[in-house]
Amino acid sequence: MTVSSPPTERVMRILELLAADPERRFSMSEIAHTLDISHGTCHAIVTTLAGRQWIVRDRHSGGYSWGPAIAALARPVNKQAFRPELQRLFDAVGRQAVLGVRQGATVVVTDSVGESIAGLRLGAGFRMPLVAPFCREFVAGAGEKVKKEWLSGLGAPSPRLRRRLGAVLDEVGGRGYAIDRMSREYVRVYSALQALAAEGEPDEITARLANAFADLTVVDYLPDELAGAEHHQIASVSAPVRDADGTATMSVGVAPFASLTAAEVADLGAAVKESAARIQSQWTARGEHEETA
């Protein structure tokens, strides 16, 4: 005899409603009325789903729509499935190579090759919240809705910071990889955010730390800031791995935590892009095989 779970049914019905029209923004009242769910119950479910980015809330209209985290859930990643590619990247650049996988509103390192001698420990299990200004490679090539949601994690950024992050996202999208500058503030805030993410999903404290970091430092590099023979303090360089529908669900990165010239940074960028492209080819081919099996 089949045993049903009414609470689970309500969650599934909400997801199915939004999935049926993924571009539409449903108000809380509309969801509750359409599915005949009490407003209090609907609010609790929707808030929880939005916290994990299974669905996303538009800050202007207040409506909810299908979220980007569902893609990662649909096809979980074997933790060491791409170890050969990480090993190849490490052998090519001599720097620690890591694979980050999106899990809800966080990015988790699932595998790594090599060690970062001078920097933070980026072994398997290292977790970062997917909030601005971090994890830019995951949102740079996404639609405006995803970018706005990412920026909204900062609360109300200053016009200067909003312009900077907008320009950086455009640059990362065109360049194909994100660059994290290494600084005292980076190491301290990055460590704090890692500790907070280990406790659960990003919250108000996470947003304030991210906002403070973005205000205190210069995020990434624009073209005129990464030129000539000058050395730059670089923490990491990361490129996205996209699913068949174009959603960035993973990233490949190297963590030099070293002083590098612009040419050396460009070489690392080319290497991580090449590795990301190979992993993406394997990942999408595997997905096509699963669909036709």
C-alpha positions in Angstrom: 0.0 0.0 0.0 1.4 3.4 -1.1 2.0 5.8 1.8 1.9 9.5 0.8 3.5 12.4 2.4 1.4 15.6 2.2 4.3 18.0 3.1 6.5 16.4 0.3 3.6 16.6 -2.1 3.2 20.3 -1.5 6.9 20.9 -2.2 6.8 18.9 -5.4 3.6 20.7 -6.6 5.3 24.1 -6.1 8.4 23.0 -8.0 6.2 21.5 -10.8 4.2 24.7 -11.1 7.3 26.9 -11.5 9.0 24.3 -13.8 6.0 24.3 -16.2 6.7 28.0 -17.0 10.3 28.7 -16.0 10.5 32.2 -17.3 7.4 33.4 -15.4 7.5 35.0 -12.0 4.8 33.7 -9.7 3.7 35.8 -6.6 3.4 34.1 -3.3 -0.3 34.6 -3.3 -0.6 33.2 -6.8 1.3 30.0 -5.8 -0.8 29.6 -2.7 -4.1 30.2 -4.5 -3.3 28.0 -7.6 -2.2 25.1 -5.5 -4.7 25.6 -2.7 -2.0 25.8 0.0 -2.3 28.1 3.0 -0.2 31.3 2.8 1.8 30.4 5.9 2.7 26.9 4.6 3.5 28.3 1.2 5.7 31.0 2.6 7.7 28.5 4.6 8.2 26.2 1.6 9.0 28.9 -0.9 11.5 30.7 1.5 13.3 27.4 2.1 13.5 26.6 -1.6 14.7 30.1 -2.4 17.4 29.9 0.3 18.9 27.0 -1.6 18.3 28.6 -5.0 16.0 25.8 -6.2 13.8 28.8 -7.0 14.8 32.5 -7.1 13.0 35.6 -6.0 13.0 38.8 -8.1 13.8 41.7 -5.9 11.7 44.2 -7.9 8.4 42.2 -8.5 8.8 39.9 -5.5 7.8 37.0 -7.8 9.4 33.5 -7.8 10.7 31.5 -10.7 12.7 28.3 -11.4 16.2 28.4 -9.9 19.6 27.5 -11.3 20.5 25.0 -8.5 18.1 22.4 -9.9 20.6 21.7 -12.8 23.3 20.5 -10.4 20.8 18.2 -8.6 19.6 16.6 -11.8 23.0 15.2 -12.5 25.3 14.8 -9.5 29.0 14.7 -10.1 31.2 11.7 -9.2 33.8 13.2 -6.9 36.8 11.9 -8.8 35.2 11.5 -12.3 37.5 14.2 -13.7 40.7 13.4 -11.8 42.7 12.7 -15.0 41.9 16.2 -16.3 42.9 17.8 -13.0 46.1 15.8 -13.0 46.8 17.0 -16.6 46.2 20.6 -15.6 48.5 20.3 -12.5 51.3 18.7 -14.6 51.0 21.5 -17.2 51.1 24.5 -14.8 52.7 23.1 -11.6 49.9 24.7 -9.5 47.2 23.1 -7.4 44.2 22.2 -9.6 40.7 22.0 -8.1 37.2 21.2 -9.3 34.3 23.1 -7.8 30.7 21.9 -8.0 27.6 23.9 -7.4 25.4 22.6 -4.7 22.4 24.8 -4.1 23.6 28.2 -3.0 27.2 27.1 -2.4 30.2 25.9 -4.4 32.0 22.8 -3.0 35.5 21.6 -4.0 34.9 17.9 -4.8 38.4 17.0 -6.0 41.9 18.5 -6.2 45.4 17.6 -7.3 48.5 19.1 -5.7 48.7 21.4 -2.7 48.8 25.1 -2.3 51.9 25.7 -0.3 51.4 29.4 0.5 47.7 29.8 0.5 44.5 28.5 1.9 43.8 24.8 2.0 41.5 24.1 -1.0 41.1 20.3 -0.6 37.9 18.4 -1.1 35.1 19.7 1.1 36.2 23.3 0.9 32.9 25.2 0.6 32.1 28.8 -0.5 28.8 30.6 -0.6 27.7 31.6 -4.1 27.3 35.3 -3.3 28.8 38.4 -4.8 31.6 39.2 -5.4 32.7 35.5 -5.2 32.2 32.6 -7.7 32.0 35.1 -10.6 32.7 32.4 -13.2 29.3 30.7 -12.3 27.2 33.8 -13.1 29.2 35.8 -15.7 27.7 34.0 -18.7 24.2 33.7 -17.2 21.1 35.7 -17.9 20.3 39.0 -16.3 17.9 37.3 -13.8 20.7 35.2 -12.4 23.2 38.1 -12.3 20.7 40.3 -10.4 20.0 37.5 -7.9 23.8 37.1 -7.3 24.2 40.9 -6.9 21.2 41.0 -4.5 23.2 39.0 -2.0 25.1 42.2 -1.2 21.9 43.9 -0.1 22.2 47.5 -1.4 25.7 47.9 -2.9 27.0 51.4 -3.7 26.6 52.7 -7.3 30.4 52.5 -7.6 30.5 48.8 -6.5 27.6 47.9 -8.7 29.3 49.5 -11.7 32.5 47.6 -10.9 30.9 44.3 -10.5 28.9 44.8 -13.7 32.0 45.6 -15.6 33.8 42.6 -14.0 31.1 40.2 -15.0 31.3 41.4 -18.6 35.0 41.0 -18.6 34.9 37.5 -17.0 32.3 36.5 -19.5 34.4 37.6 -22.5 37.7 36.5 -21.1 36.4 33.1 -20.0 37.8 33.0 -16.5 37.8 34.8 -13.2 40.8 36.0 -11.3 41.0 36.4 -7.5 43.5 38.9 -6.2 45.5 37.8 -3.2 45.5 40.2 -0.3 45.3 40.1 3.5 41.6 40.9 3.3 41.1 38.1 0.8 42.6 35.5 3.0 40.8 36.6 6.2 37.3 37.1 4.6 37.7 34.0 2.5 38.4 31.9 5.6 35.5 33.5 7.5 33.1 32.8 4.6 34.3 29.2 4.4 33.6 28.7 8.1 30.1 30.3 7.8 29.3 28.2 4.7 30.1 25.0 6.6 27.3 25.9 9.0 24.6 26.1 6.4 23.3 28.3 3.6 24.4 31.9 3.1 22.7 34.3 5.5 22.7 38.0 6.5 26.1 37.7 8.1 27.5 36.1 5.0 26.1 38.9 2.9 27.6 41.6 5.1 31.0 40.0 5.0 30.9 39.7 1.3 29.8 43.3 1.0 32.6 44.5 3.3 35.2 42.6 1.3 33.9 44.0 -2.0 34.1 47.5 -0.6 37.6 47.1 0.9 39.3 45.5 -2.1 39.4 45.7 -5.9 37.5 42.7 -7.3 39.1 40.9 -10.2 40.9 42.7 -13.1 39.7 44.8 -15.9 41.8 44.9 -19.2 43.8 48.0 -18.3 44.6 46.7 -14.8 46.4 43.6 -16.0 49.0 44.6 -18.4 52.8 45.1 -18.8 55.6 43.5 -16.9 54.2 44.4 -13.5 53.7 41.5 -11.0 50.3 40.8 -9.6 49.4 39.0 -6.4 47.1 36.2 -7.6 45.1 33.8 -5.4 43.2 31.8 -8.0 42.1 31.6 -11.7 38.9 29.7 -12.4 36.9 28.8 -15.6 33.3 27.5 -15.8 32.1 24.1 -16.9 28.7 24.4 -18.5 25.9 21.8 -18.8 24.2 21.1 -22.1 21.7 24.0 -21.5 24.5 26.5 -20.9 24.2 26.6 -17.1 27.6 26.7 -15.2 27.4 23.8 -12.8 31.1 23.3 -12.2 34.4 25.2 -12.3 38.0 24.3 -12.9 40.6 26.4 -11.1 44.3 26.7 -10.2 45.4 28.3 -6.9 48.9 29.8 -7.3 48.8 32.2 -4.3 51.8 33.8 -5.9 53.2 36.9 -7.6 52.7 36.6 -11.3 53.1 38.7 -14.5 50.2 39.4 -16.7 51.6 36.9 -19.2 51.8 34.2 -16.6 48.2 35.0 -15.5 47.1 34.7 -19.1 48.8 31.4 -19.5 47.0 30.0 -16.4 43.7 31.4 -17.8 44.3 29.6 -21.1 45.2 26.4 -19.2 42.1 26.4 -17.0 39.8 27.2 -20.0 41.3 24.3 -21.9 40.7 21.9 -19.0 37.2 23.2 -18.5 36.4 22.7 -22.1 37.6 19.1 -22.0 35.6 18.4 -18.8 32.6 20.1 -20.3 32.9 17.9 -23.5 33.0 14.8 -21.4 30.2 16.0 -19.1 27.8 16.9 -21.9 28.6 13.7 -23.8 27.8 11.7 -20.7 24.5 13.5 -20.4 23.5 12.8 -24.0 24.4 9.1 -23.5 22.2 9.0 -20.4 19.3 10.6 -22.2 19.5 8.1 -25.1 20.2 5.0 -22.9 
